[in-house]
Amino acid sequence: MIKAVIFDMDGLLVDSEPLWEIAKMRVFPRVGVPMTRELSAQMIGLRSDEAVLFLNDRFPWEAPSLVDVEKELLDTMADLLRQQTSALPGALSVIGTLREAGMPMAIASSSPQRIIDIVLKELGIFEDMVVSHSAELESHGKPHPAVYLTTARQLGVRPEECLALEDSGNGVLAAKSAKMQCIAVPSEAAKSDKLIQIADMAISSLADFTLSMLTTSGLRA
């Protein structure tokens, strides 16, 4: 029985991936990284510190420090979100439907907590989330299941009683590794990712989500 629903955030609830791309394009060329859309796509789902390390491993720079580059990236992203945060189709209606049904909801995101808080406030759903947890507080980010396991523990439910909604292959793998049920809502970039296939169900948009999916035979009872 599903007792809680856990949402990823970037690319699922909010159209933030284009903003992350803008932030990367502004910040990383300053340290000599030949930033491209293809390179940016490889970083989807990584924590911000992991993204900086990923690029530094491939295009090493000595200064500024990795910490300072990450701070500049997050400052840039925070400014962009305050200017143009927009919910993806069906996101707010799903949250409204679950709210009316009395279903506890949470966020389990690779984004830092400061970014999560900005998005939730800009979308007007901050109070709807019983828990919002960032993978920055874990030793490993997605596809490691830690962020989902901690979120379930904070909700006070077993992982097997949670439904995760994810847009990326790494996110689906994280949820399934936590032994959660998972509905994939793959982004355009993730549609060819074979990891999407391990989700219990896939839908094209959150606008297609219905309460019946919480008990459908496509998910474990």
C-alpha positions in Angstrom: 0.0 0.0 0.0 1.3 3.4 -1.0 1.6 5.7 2.1 3.6 8.6 0.7 4.6 10.0 -2.7 8.2 11.3 -3.2 9.0 13.7 -6.1 12.2 14.4 -7.8 12.3 18.1 -8.6 14.5 19.3 -11.5 13.0 18.3 -14.8 9.9 16.8 -13.1 8.1 19.5 -11.2 9.9 22.5 -12.6 11.5 23.2 -16.0 14.8 24.0 -14.4 17.2 22.0 -16.6 17.4 24.8 -19.2 18.2 27.2 -16.4 20.9 24.9 -15.1 22.3 24.8 -18.6 22.4 28.6 -18.8 24.1 28.7 -15.4 26.7 26.2 -16.5 27.3 28.1 -19.8 27.9 31.3 -17.8 30.2 29.8 -15.1 32.3 27.0 -16.5 33.8 28.7 -19.5 35.4 31.2 -17.1 37.6 28.4 -15.8 38.4 27.0 -19.3 35.7 24.4 -19.7 34.5 24.2 -23.3 30.9 23.9 -22.2 28.4 22.3 -24.7 24.8 21.1 -24.5 26.0 17.5 -24.9 28.4 17.9 -22.0 25.7 19.5 -19.9 23.3 16.6 -20.6 25.9 14.2 -19.1 25.7 16.1 -15.8 21.9 15.8 -15.4 21.0 14.3 -12.0 24.5 15.0 -10.5 24.8 17.1 -7.3 26.3 20.5 -7.9 29.6 19.5 -6.2 29.6 16.3 -8.3 29.1 18.3 -11.5 32.0 20.6 -10.7 34.2 17.6 -9.9 33.1 15.9 -13.1 34.2 18.8 -15.2 37.4 19.4 -13.3 38.4 15.8 -13.8 38.0 16.3 -17.6 39.2 19.9 -17.9 41.4 20.6 -14.9 41.8 24.1 -13.5 43.8 25.2 -10.5 41.9 28.4 -9.5 39.4 29.4 -8.4 38.7 26.5 -6.1 36.1 23.9 -6.7 34.1 25.2 -3.8 34.2 28.8 -5.2 33.1 27.6 -8.6 30.2 25.6 -7.1 29.2 28.7 -5.1 29.2 30.8 -8.3 27.1 28.2 -10.1 24.5 28.1 -7.3 24.4 31.9 -6.9 23.8 32.1 -10.7 21.1 29.4 -10.6 19.3 31.0 -7.6 19.1 34.3 -9.5 17.7 32.6 -12.6 15.1 30.7 -10.6 13.8 33.8 -8.9 13.4 35.4 -12.3 11.7 32.6 -14.3 10.6 29.5 -12.3 7.8 27.7 -14.1 6.0 24.4 -13.2 6.0 21.6 -15.8 2.6 20.4 -17.2 0.5 18.6 -14.6 2.9 19.3 -11.7 0.7 21.6 -9.7 -2.5 19.6 -10.4 -0.9 16.3 -9.2 0.2 18.0 -6.0 -3.3 19.4 -5.6 -4.9 16.0 -6.2 -2.6 14.3 -3.7 -3.2 17.1 -1.1 -7.0 16.6 -1.4 -6.5 12.8 -1.0 -4.5 13.4 2.2 -1.4 11.7 0.8 1.9 12.8 2.4 4.3 14.3 -0.1 8.1 14.9 -0.1 11.0 16.1 -2.3 14.1 14.0 -2.8 16.4 16.0 -5.1 20.0 16.2 -6.2 19.8 20.0 -6.0 21.2 21.8 -2.9 18.6 22.6 -0.2 18.8 26.4 -0.9 17.7 25.7 -4.5 15.0 23.3 -3.4 13.6 25.9 -1.1 13.6 28.6 -3.7 11.7 26.4 -6.2 9.1 25.2 -3.7 8.4 28.8 -2.6 8.3 30.1 -6.2 5.8 27.4 -7.1 3.7 27.9 -4.0 4.1 24.3 -2.8 6.5 24.7 0.1 3.8 23.9 2.7 2.7 20.8 0.7 5.9 19.0 1.3 6.2 17.1 4.6 9.9 16.6 3.9 12.3 18.2 1.4 15.6 16.5 1.4 18.7 17.2 -0.6 21.3 14.7 -1.7 24.0 17.2 -0.7 23.5 15.9 2.8 24.3 12.3 1.7 27.7 10.7 1.1 26.5 9.9 -2.4 24.0 11.4 -4.8 21.7 9.6 -7.3 21.8 6.9 -8.6 22.8 5.9 -5.0 19.5 5.3 -3.1 20.6 7.3 0.0 18.5 10.4 -0.7 15.4 8.3 -1.0 16.1 6.1 2.0 16.6 9.2 4.2 13.5 10.8 2.9 11.4 7.7 3.6 12.8 7.6 7.1 12.0 11.2 7.7 8.5 10.6 6.5 8.2 7.7 8.9 7.3 5.1 6.3 9.0 2.1 4.9 10.7 2.6 1.4 8.4 -0.2 0.1 5.4 2.0 1.0 6.6 4.9 -1.1 6.0 5.9 -4.7 8.7 7.9 -6.4 8.2 10.0 -9.4 11.3 10.6 -11.5 12.3 12.0 -14.9 15.9 10.6 -15.3 17.4 7.2 -15.5 19.7 7.8 -12.6 16.7 8.9 -10.5 14.7 5.8 -11.4 17.7 3.6 -10.5 18.0 5.4 -7.2 14.3 4.9 -6.3 14.3 1.3 -7.4 17.6 0.6 -5.5 15.7 2.0 -2.4 13.1 -0.7 -3.1 10.4 1.9 -3.8 7.8 1.8 -6.5 8.5 4.3 -9.3 6.7 6.0 -12.1 9.0 7.5 -14.7 8.1 10.7 -16.4 11.1 10.8 -18.7 12.4 14.1 -19.9 13.3 14.4 -23.6 17.0 13.8 -22.8 16.1 10.7 -20.8 13.7 9.0 -23.2 16.5 6.9 -24.7 18.0 6.0 -21.3 17.5 2.2 -20.8 17.4 2.8 -17.0 13.9 4.3 -17.5 12.7 0.8 -18.4 13.2 -0.4 -14.8 10.5 1.9 -13.5 7.2 0.2 -12.6 5.4 2.5 -15.0 6.1 5.3 -17.4 3.9 8.2 -18.4 4.6 11.0 -20.8 3.6 13.9 -18.5 2.5 14.5 -14.9 -0.7 15.6 -16.5 -1.4 11.9 -17.2 -1.1 11.0 -13.5 -4.2 9.7 -11.7 -4.9 8.5 -8.2 -5.7 5.1 -9.6 -2.0 4.7 -10.4 -1.4 4.3 -6.6 -3.2 1.0 -6.6 -3.0 -0.1 -10.3 -1.7 -3.6 -11.0 1.3 -2.0 -12.7 2.7 -1.3 -9.3 3.3 -3.7 -6.5 0.6 -4.0 -3.9 
